[in-house]
Amino acid sequence: MATSIRLDPETEQRLEHLALTTGRTKAYYLRQLVESGLEDLEDFYLADATLERIRKGEEKIHPAAQIRVDLGLDH
């Protein structure tokens, strides 16, 4: 899927320099950034959504001490 983004001039220049210096394309580096950054964004926003459900009482929580007992980790 083709996607277009606008970059500020400084970022565009840095990306261009990196691409020229390494012989890779700007698209290569943009794909790398999206792939690595997407995982971080997913972690953050999904955790934030879960925390909000916990605050609203919509998400079941389990105390760590009880989990340790249930798993037989505490004798």
GUDREN-933450 format. One record per atom (N, C-alpha, C): residue number from 1; residue in one letter; x, y, z. Coordinates in nm, 2 decimals, padded with zeros to 4 digits. Layout:
! residues N
+-----+--------+--------+--------+--------+
: num : residu :      u :      v :      w :
+-----+--------+--------+--------+--------+
: NUM :      A :      X :      Y :      Z :
...
+-----+--------+--------+--------+--------+
! end
This chain:
! residues 75
+-----+--------+--------+--------+--------+
: num : residu :      u :      v :      w :
+-----+--------+--------+--------+--------+
:   1 :      M :  00.08 : -00.12 :  00.00 :
:   1 :      M :  00.00 :  00.00 :  00.00 :
:   1 :      M :  00.09 :  00.12 :  00.00 :
:   2 :      A :  00.07 :  00.21 : -00.09 :
:   2 :      A :  00.14 :  00.33 : -00.10 :
:   2 :      A :  00.08 :  00.44 :  00.00 :
:   3 :      T :  00.17 :  00.50 :  00.07 :
:   3 :      T :  00.12 :  00.60 :  00.17 :
:   3 :      T :  00.22 :  00.72 :  00.15 :
:   4 :      S :  00.16 :  00.84 :  00.17 :
:   4 :      S :  00.24 :  00.96 :  00.16 :
:   4 :      S :  00.24 :  01.04 :  00.29 :
:   5 :      I :  00.36 :  01.09 :  00.33 :
:   5 :      I :  00.37 :  01.17 :  00.45 :
:   5 :      I :  00.45 :  01.29 :  00.42 :
:   6 :      R :  00.42 :  01.40 :  00.50 :
:   6 :      R :  00.50 :  01.52 :  00.49 :
:   6 :      R :  00.60 :  01.53 :  00.60 :
:   7 :      L :  00.72 :  01.56 :  00.57 :
:   7 :      L :  00.83 :  01.57 :  00.67 :
:   7 :      L :  00.87 :  01.71 :  00.67 :
:   8 :      D :  00.91 :  01.76 :  00.79 :
:   8 :      D :  00.97 :  01.89 :  00.80 :
:   8 :      D :  01.10 :  01.89 :  00.73 :
:   9 :      P :  01.15 :  02.00 :  00.68 :
:   9 :      P :  01.27 :  02.01 :  00.60 :
:   9 :      P :  01.39 :  01.95 :  00.66 :
:  10 :      E :  01.41 :  01.97 :  00.79 :
:  10 :      E :  01.53 :  01.91 :  00.86 :
:  10 :      E :  01.52 :  01.76 :  00.86 :
:  11 :      T :  01.41 :  01.71 :  00.89 :
:  11 :      T :  01.39 :  01.56 :  00.89 :
:  11 :      T :  01.41 :  01.50 :  00.75 :
:  12 :      E :  01.36 :  01.57 :  00.65 :
:  12 :      E :  01.38 :  01.53 :  00.51 :
:  12 :      E :  01.52 :  01.53 :  00.48 :
:  13 :      Q :  01.60 :  01.63 :  00.52 :
:  13 :      Q :  01.74 :  01.64 :  00.49 :
:  13 :      Q :  01.82 :  01.53 :  00.56 :
:  14 :      R :  01.78 :  01.50 :  00.68 :
:  14 :      R :  01.85 :  01.40 :  00.76 :
:  14 :      R :  01.83 :  01.26 :  00.69 :
:  15 :      L :  01.70 :  01.24 :  00.65 :
:  15 :      L :  01.67 :  01.11 :  00.58 :
:  15 :      L :  01.74 :  01.10 :  00.45 :
:  16 :      E :  01.75 :  01.21 :  00.38 :
:  16 :      E :  01.82 :  01.21 :  00.25 :
:  16 :      E :  01.97 :  01.18 :  00.27 :
:  17 :      H :  02.03 :  01.24 :  00.37 :
:  17 :      H :  02.17 :  01.22 :  00.40 :
:  17 :      H :  02.20 :  01.07 :  00.43 :
:  18 :      L :  02.11 :  01.02 :  00.52 :
:  18 :      L :  02.13 :  00.88 :  00.56 :
:  18 :      L :  02.12 :  00.79 :  00.44 :
:  19 :      A :  02.02 :  00.81 :  00.35 :
:  19 :      A :  02.00 :  00.73 :  00.23 :
:  19 :      A :  02.12 :  00.74 :  00.14 :
:  20 :      L :  02.16 :  00.86 :  00.11 :
:  20 :      L :  02.28 :  00.88 :  00.02 :
:  20 :      L :  02.41 :  00.82 :  00.08 :
:  21 :      T :  02.42 :  00.83 :  00.21 :
:  21 :      T :  02.55 :  00.78 :  00.27 :
:  21 :      T :  02.55 :  00.63 :  00.27 :
:  22 :      T :  02.44 :  00.57 :  00.29 :
:  22 :      T :  02.43 :  00.42 :  00.31 :
:  22 :      T :  02.40 :  00.35 :  00.18 :
:  23 :      G :  02.35 :  00.42 :  00.08 :
:  23 :      G :  02.31 :  00.35 : -00.05 :
:  23 :      G :  02.18 :  00.29 : -00.04 :
:  24 :      R :  02.10 :  00.31 :  00.06 :
:  24 :      R :  01.97 :  00.25 :  00.07 :
:  24 :      R :  01.87 :  00.36 :  00.04 :
:  25 :      T :  01.74 :  00.32 :  00.02 :
:  25 :      T :  01.64 :  00.42 : -00.02 :
:  25 :      T :  01.58 :  00.49 :  00.10 :
:  26 :      K :  01.52 :  00.60 :  00.08 :
:  26 :      K :  01.45 :  00.67 :  00.19 :
:  26 :      K :  01.33 :  00.58 :  00.23 :
:  27 :      A :  01.27 :  00.52 :  00.13 :
:  27 :      A :  01.16 :  00.43 :  00.16 :
:  27 :      A :  01.20 :  00.32 :  00.25 :
:  28 :      Y :  01.32 :  00.26 :  00.23 :
:  28 :      Y :  01.37 :  00.16 :  00.32 :
:  28 :      Y :  01.37 :  00.20 :  00.47 :
:  29 :      Y :  01.43 :  00.32 :  00.49 :
:  29 :      Y :  01.43 :  00.37 :  00.63 :
:  29 :      Y :  01.30 :  00.41 :  00.68 :
:  30 :      L :  01.21 :  00.46 :  00.60 :
:  30 :      L :  01.08 :  00.49 :  00.65 :
:  30 :      L :  01.00 :  00.36 :  00.69 :
:  31 :      R :  01.02 :  00.26 :  00.61 :
:  31 :      R :  00.96 :  00.13 :  00.65 :
:  31 :      R :  01.01 :  00.08 :  00.78 :
:  32 :      Q :  01.14 :  00.09 :  00.80 :
:  32 :      Q :  01.21 :  00.05 :  00.92 :
:  32 :      Q :  01.15 :  00.12 :  01.04 :
:  33 :      L :  01.14 :  00.25 :  01.02 :
:  33 :      L :  01.08 :  00.34 :  01.13 :
:  33 :      L :  00.94 :  00.30 :  01.17 :
:  34 :      V :  00.86 :  00.28 :  01.06 :
:  34 :      V :  00.72 :  00.25 :  01.09 :
:  34 :      V :  00.71 :  00.11 :  01.16 :
:  35 :      E :  00.78 :  00.01 :  01.11 :
:  35 :      E :  00.77 : -00.12 :  01.17 :
:  35 :      E :  00.82 : -00.12 :  01.31 :
:  36 :      S :  00.93 : -00.06 :  01.34 :
:  36 :      S :  00.98 : -00.06 :  01.48 :
:  36 :      S :  00.90 :  00.03 :  01.57 :
:  37 :      G :  00.85 :  00.14 :  01.52 :
:  37 :      G :  00.78 :  00.24 :  01.59 :
:  37 :      G :  00.63 :  00.19 :  01.62 :
:  38 :      L :  00.58 :  00.11 :  01.52 :
:  38 :      L :  00.44 :  00.07 :  01.54 :
:  38 :      L :  00.43 : -00.02 :  01.66 :
:  39 :      E :  00.53 : -00.11 :  01.68 :
:  39 :      E :  00.52 : -00.20 :  01.80 :
:  39 :      E :  00.52 : -00.12 :  01.93 :
:  40 :      D :  00.60 : -00.01 :  01.94 :
:  40 :      D :  00.60 :  00.07 :  02.05 :
:  40 :      D :  00.47 :  00.14 :  02.07 :
:  41 :      L :  00.41 :  00.19 :  01.96 :
:  41 :      L :  00.28 :  00.26 :  01.97 :
:  41 :      L :  00.17 :  00.16 :  02.01 :
:  42 :      E :  00.17 :  00.04 :  01.96 :
:  42 :      E :  00.07 : -00.06 :  02.00 :
:  42 :      E :  00.09 : -00.09 :  02.15 :
:  43 :      D :  00.21 : -00.11 :  02.19 :
:  43 :      D :  00.23 : -00.14 :  02.34 :
:  43 :      D :  00.17 : -00.03 :  02.42 :
:  44 :      F :  00.20 :  00.10 :  02.39 :
:  44 :      F :  00.16 :  00.21 :  02.47 :
:  44 :      F :  00.00 :  00.22 :  02.47 :
:  45 :      Y : -00.05 :  00.23 :  02.35 :
:  45 :      Y : -00.20 :  00.26 :  02.34 :
:  45 :      Y : -00.28 :  00.14 :  02.38 :
:  46 :      L : -00.24 :  00.02 :  02.36 :
:  46 :      L : -00.32 : -00.09 :  02.41 :
:  46 :      L : -00.31 : -00.10 :  02.56 :
:  47 :      A : -00.19 : -00.07 :  02.62 :
:  47 :      A : -00.18 : -00.07 :  02.77 :
:  47 :      A : -00.26 :  00.04 :  02.82 :
:  48 :      D : -00.26 :  00.16 :  02.76 :
:  48 :      D : -00.34 :  00.27 :  02.81 :
:  48 :      D : -00.49 :  00.24 :  02.80 :
:  49 :      A : -00.53 :  00.17 :  02.70 :
:  49 :      A : -00.68 :  00.13 :  02.69 :
:  49 :      A : -00.71 :  00.03 :  02.80 :
:  50 :      T : -00.62 : -00.06 :  02.83 :
:  50 :      T : -00.64 : -00.16 :  02.94 :
:  50 :      T : -00.65 : -00.09 :  03.07 :
:  51 :      L : -00.56 :  00.00 :  03.10 :
:  51 :      L : -00.56 :  00.08 :  03.22 :
:  51 :      L : -00.69 :  00.15 :  03.24 :
:  52 :      E : -00.74 :  00.21 :  03.13 :
:  52 :      E : -00.87 :  00.28 :  03.14 :
:  52 :      E : -00.98 :  00.19 :  03.18 :
:  53 :      R : -00.98 :  00.07 :  03.12 :
:  53 :      R : -01.08 : -00.03 :  03.15 :
:  53 :      R : -01.07 : -00.08 :  03.30 :
:  54 :      I : -00.95 : -00.09 :  03.35 :
:  54 :      I : -00.93 : -00.12 :  03.49 :
:  54 :      I : -00.98 : -00.01 :  03.58 :
:  55 :      R : -00.96 :  00.11 :  03.55 :
:  55 :      R : -01.01 :  00.23 :  03.62 :
:  55 :      R : -01.16 :  00.23 :  03.63 :
:  56 :      K : -01.22 :  00.19 :  03.52 :
:  56 :      K : -01.37 :  00.19 :  03.51 :
:  56 :      K : -01.43 :  00.06 :  03.57 :
:  57 :      G : -01.34 : -00.03 :  03.61 :
:  57 :      G : -01.39 : -00.15 :  03.67 :
:  57 :      G : -01.44 : -00.25 :  03.56 :
:  58 :      E : -01.40 : -00.23 :  03.44 :
:  58 :      E : -01.44 : -00.32 :  03.33 :
:  58 :      E : -01.35 : -00.43 :  03.30 :
:  59 :      E : -01.23 : -00.43 :  03.37 :
:  59 :      E : -01.13 : -00.53 :  03.34 :
:  59 :      E : -01.10 : -00.60 :  03.47 :
:  60 :      K : -01.10 : -00.73 :  03.47 :
:  60 :      K : -01.07 : -00.81 :  03.59 :
:  60 :      K : -00.92 : -00.81 :  03.62 :
:  61 :      I : -00.89 : -00.79 :  03.74 :
:  61 :      I : -00.75 : -00.79 :  03.78 :
:  61 :      I : -00.73 : -00.90 :  03.89 :
:  62 :      H : -00.60 : -00.94 :  03.89 :
:  62 :      H : -00.56 : -01.05 :  03.98 :
:  62 :      H : -00.44 : -01.01 :  04.07 :
:  63 :      P : -00.45 : -01.01 :  04.20 :
:  63 :      P : -00.34 : -00.97 :  04.28 :
:  63 :      P : -00.22 : -01.07 :  04.26 :
:  64 :      A : -00.10 : -01.02 :  04.25 :
:  64 :      A :  00.02 : -01.10 :  04.23 :
:  64 :      A :  00.03 : -01.21 :  04.34 :
:  65 :      A :  00.00 : -01.17 :  04.46 :
:  65 :      A :  00.02 : -01.27 :  04.57 :
:  65 :      A : -00.07 : -01.39 :  04.55 :
:  66 :      Q : -00.19 : -01.37 :  04.50 :
:  66 :      Q : -00.29 : -01.48 :  04.47 :
:  66 :      Q : -00.24 : -01.56 :  04.35 :
:  67 :      I : -00.19 : -01.50 :  04.25 :
:  67 :      I : -00.14 : -01.57 :  04.14 :
:  67 :      I : -00.02 : -01.66 :  04.18 :
:  68 :      R :  00.07 : -01.61 :  04.26 :
:  68 :      R :  00.18 : -01.69 :  04.31 :
:  68 :      R :  00.13 : -01.82 :  04.39 :
:  69 :      V :  00.03 : -01.80 :  04.47 :
:  69 :      V : -00.03 : -01.91 :  04.54 :
:  69 :      V : -00.09 : -02.01 :  04.45 :
:  70 :      D : -00.17 : -01.96 :  04.35 :
:  70 :      D : -00.24 : -02.04 :  04.25 :
:  70 :      D : -00.14 : -02.13 :  04.17 :
:  71 :      L : -00.02 : -02.07 :  04.14 :
:  71 :      L :  00.08 : -02.14 :  04.06 :
:  71 :      L :  00.17 : -02.22 :  04.15 :
:  72 :      G :  00.15 : -02.22 :  04.28 :
:  72 :      G :  00.23 : -02.30 :  04.37 :
:  72 :      G :  00.37 : -02.24 :  04.39 :
:  73 :      L :  00.39 : -02.12 :  04.37 :
:  73 :      L :  00.52 : -02.05 :  04.38 :
:  73 :      L :  00.55 : -02.02 :  04.52 :
:  74 :      D :  00.45 : -02.00 :  04.60 :
:  74 :      D :  00.47 : -01.97 :  04.75 :
:  74 :      D :  00.44 : -02.09 :  04.83 :
:  75 :      H :  00.53 : -02.14 :  04.91 :
:  75 :      H :  00.51 : -02.26 :  04.99 :
:  75 :      H :  00.47 : -02.22 :  05.13 :
+-----+--------+--------+--------+--------+
! end
